[in-house]
């Protein structure tokens, strides 16, 4: 049965897309969770709908158009977060709802668009992933991994303490914009698999699940990527053998993993609490203490 799955061309594309999403979404999501911006992906997904609608209206690839619009929207969101101290929440609401409404309107105005196209982008549709989509996803995923791995120390520093990172000389504003852009790219990578309305869950839930097992930023990163890849592949295979929506299946699997790991981590947390009450000093492990940003900032600058 597994061989039948691998012989189908559309499933080969779907499995590759699932792997790309499973790796990139948690890789960016861990920084959003640390910055308490867990719902940023959801907002970008709303804005990206306008890009999808433009793609259909202009007879262009919706993935690339969604990427362009999502990047503009993410940069706008970051600027509002930085400068919009008083009316920022209203501006963000207008951006989110306007992006969704604009996408719906543009798709219906386009000669090739339809409500079926809209649903496939909102909730994911593995059977409609084309070769062109896979190429675009591979290019975008490569960019996401290049940023998240190549600048991991700098991104870790600003995620932990922006003010301290600024004092040490890191270009905080530029790095914040880069995080926003990378999040936007990740949303468009994932929208063909889990959909624009559910992509934020795949950026957050695997990270939250990994945090139940580890206090280390590096270990949390690795475990979150493993969980993300595992649930996207499992959800894709489940979709092949059962008539269920891929996005909902993947997200529910991720939530199930979170619940299981939370239950398993409870005894470990109690043991850690008892150990913390002991009078003897604890050994500080620089590799596993996420709050110890000083060494990482120095290494980032060096």
N, C-alpha and C positions, 0 to 999 in steps of 0.2 A: 504493500500500500504506500509506503514511503517512496518507493521508486516511481510509482505512478505520479505522485506529487511532484517529484523532481523533473519528470519528463514534460510536464506542462509548461509551456513557455511563459504564460502569464504568472504562474506560481514562482518561477525562477526570478522574474522581475519583482514579484511581491516579497519574496524572502530576502532578496538583496535590499529592497527598500526598508523592510522591517529591521534588518541589522543596522542600517544607517541611522534609522530613527532611534533604535534602542541605545546606540552609543552616544549620539549627539545630544539628545534631549536631556539626559541626566548630567552630561558634561557641562552644559550651560546652566541647568537648573540648580546645581549645587551652589553656584554663585548667587543666583537670585534668592535662594532660601537663606543663605547667610546674610544677605542684604535686606531681608524681610520684604522682598518684592515677589513673593510667590505667585501672585496673580497677574504679573506683568505679561506672561505668555498669553493669558486669556485676552487681555486688552489688545495685544498685537494681533491675535487671531481675528478679532473683530475688524481691525483696520485692514488686514490682508484681504478681506472679502472684496473691498473696492478694487484691489489689484486683480483678483480673479475675474471680476466683472469687466474690467478694462481689457483683460486678455481676450475674453470672448468678443467684446465689442470691436476690438482692433484686429481680430484674427491673429493674435500672437499667443505664444505659450503662456498659459495662466500662471505656471510656476514662476517664471522669470518676472512677469508683471507683478505678481503677488510679492515677490522678494523686494522689488523696487519700492512698491508702496509701503510694505511693512517696515523697511529700513527708514523711510522718511517718517513714518508714524512713530517708530521706536525712538528716533532722535528727538522728535517733537516731545514725546513723553518724558524723555530724560531732561530736556530743557525746561519743561514745565515743572518737573520735580525739583530742579535746581533753583529756578527763579520764581516760580509761581507759588509763593508762600501763602497768599490769602485766598485766591480764587482757583488754585490748581486743581482741586477736586472737580469743580464744575467744568473746567476746560477739558480734563481727561474724560469725563462722562460724555461731553459733546463729541470728542474725538472717537470714542469707542462706538457710540450709537450711530454717529454719522458714517463711520466706516462700514458698519454692517448694513445700514439702510442704503448707502451708495452702492454697495456690491449687489444687493438684491435688485435695485433699480437698473443697474447697468447690464446685468445678466438678462433681465427681461426685455431690455431694449435691443440687445444684440440679436442678429438673425440666426445664430447657431446656438444660442444659450436656451436653457429651459430649467424648470424646477428640478428635474432629475440631475442636471449638472450641479445645481446648487447644493442638493442633498449630498452628493458624492464628495464635495469639498467641505461641507460642514461636519460630516461624520465619518469620512473616509470611505474609500471603495477600492479594494485591491485589484478587482478585475479590470478597472479602467486605467491602471498604471501603464503608461506607454514606454517605449524605449527612450523617447525624448525626455520623458519625466525622469527616468532612471539616470540618464546622463546629467541632467540638471541637478538632481539630488546628490549624485557623487561629487560634483564640483562644489556644491554648497557645503556638503558634509566635510570635505577636505578643508575648506576655509574654517569651519567651526573647530575642527580638531587642531588645526594649525594655531589658532588663537588660544584655545583653552589649554593646550599642552605647552606651547611655546612661551606663553606669558603666564603660566600657572602661579609663579611666585608673586608677580605684580598684582594679578587679579585676586589672589588670596589676601594680599595686604590690604587692598581697598575694600574688600568684602568684610574684613574684620574691624578695621578702624580707619575711616577716611581721613580724619583729622591727623592722626599719627602718620599715615602714609604721605599726606601733604607736607607735613613738617620735615619729613625725611627726604623730600625732593622728588617724589614720584609725580608724574603728570596725571593727577587724579581725574581731572575733567576729561581728558582724552581717553583714559582707561574706562571711565564710566560710559562714555559714548560708545566705546568699542564693545562693552558688555551689552549695551542696548542693541547695537547692530547685530552682534552675534546671536542674541536672543531672537531677533527678527528673522534672521536666516534660518535658525533652527525651526521656527514655526512653519516656514514654507517647506522645509525638508520633510516635516512630519505630517503636513496636512493631507497628503494623499493616502496615508496609512491610518491615522487616528482621527483626522478631521480637525478643522479649525476650532471647533467648540470644545474639543477634548484634549487638545495638544498640551495645554497647561498642566493637566493631571500627570502626563507622562514626564514632564519636566520636574515635578515636585514630589510625587508619591514615591518613586524609587529612591530618591534622596532621603526622604523622611524614613523610609524602611531601613535604609543602610545606617542611618543615625542611631537606630535601635541597637545596633551591634558594635559600633565603633565610635570613639571620640576623636580619632585621627582624621584629619582632612584628607590625607592621601588614601587611607583605607576606605573612608566613606566614599570618595570619588570612585575607586575601583569597584567596590561592592555595588554602588548605585548603577554603574554602567553594566555590570553583570546582571543585575535584576532587570534593568531596562531591556537589555538584549534578550534575556530569557522570556520575559512576558510578551514582547513583540513577536518573537518567533513562535511561542506557544499559541498566542492569539491568532496568528496567521494560519498555522496548521489547523487549529480548531475551526476557523472560518472555512477552510477548504473542505472539511468533512461534514460540516454542519451549516445550515443556512442561518447564520447569525451575523450581525454587523461587526466588522473588524475593530473599529474604534472602541465601541462599548465593551467588547470582549477583552481587549487588551487592558483597558483601564480597570475593569472589574478584577482581572487577574492581578494587576499591580496592587490594588487595594487589598486583595486577599493575602498577598505576600506581606504587606504592611501589618495586617492584623495578626498573622501567624508570628512574625518576627517580634512584634510588640509583646505578645504573650510569652514567647520564649525568653525575651530580654528582661522580663520583670524579676525573675529570681536573681539574674546577674546584677541588676540595679540594686537589689536589696543587699547583696553581698558587698558591692562597692560602697554602699552607704555605711554598712557596719565597719568596713575597713577604714573609711574616712574618720570614724569616731575613735580609732585607736590612737594612743598618745605618740607612738613613734612616727618620725617624719617620713613622708613619702618621697620616693625618687621621682624627679621630674624628667620625663622623656621628651626631649625637644621635638622628636619626630611625630609624637602623637598628641601634642598639646595644641589644639587649634587656636587657643587664645594667645599663644606666643608668636606674635607677628613680627617682633623686632628683628629676629634673625633672618626671617624670610625677606623682610624689606631690605636689610643690608645686602643679602645675597642678590636681590632683584636689582639693586643699584650697582652692585659690583660686576 
